[in-house]
Amino acid sequence: MVAPKLARRRALVVAAAGLAATAALAGCGSDSGSSNGAETGFVNITVGITQIRVADRQTMPALSGTTLQGKSLNVSYPGHVTVVNVWGSWCTPCREEAPDLAEAYGKFASKGVEFVGINTRDDNAAALAYDSQFGIKYSSLQDPDETLVLALKQIIPATSVPSTVIVDSSGKVAVRALGGITEPELVQEIDYAMAGS
């Protein structure tokens, strides 16, 4: 009798550990400062903000596709700073950061900073409702099958939603933020990207 109980207990511990690891890798809902264990072309990824020195920056991959409104969009980077935010209407941290992104866009649009979203693993109607609810005025590309997110795999892990990448005016990644970001953080990181461009 003791052996089967012990075996069941061990199985439950292993299952609980597996669920905890899955939750850590999921990205959405992770606490700041916790590691999700994913690797990219940079380093082992920890949720939070990383500023990248000019000498270490890599070129941001080209992004193109169809916006939530059904229009074609080819994102270009040279000549201006670009903020790329990966989000989904189903993601609680995305909903928490959305007003901050809308506010930062309002502050920086007149300064030539461009914003673009990548709406991943989402229903287009839900995404449009999300934009309306939070007053998002910039375009987002549809990415229901994660094709665009996977194109960024050397910069951010596909499991990290939300994520924000700030691209300098030479088209290179200046800042990477995994997890939610606030408006004061966005202002600081956009200023960093602008200063190093």
Secondary structure, DSSP 8 states (H G I E B T S, - for coil): -HHHHHHHHHHHHHHHHHHHHHHHHH-TT--TT-EEEEE-SSSEEESEEEE--GGG--B---EEEEBTTS-EEEE--TTS-EEEEEE-TT-HHHHHHHHHHHHHHHHHGGGT-EEEEEEES--HHHHHHHHHHHT--S-EEEETTSHHHHHTTTTS-TT--SEEEEE-TTSBEEEEEES---HHHHHHHHHHHHHT-
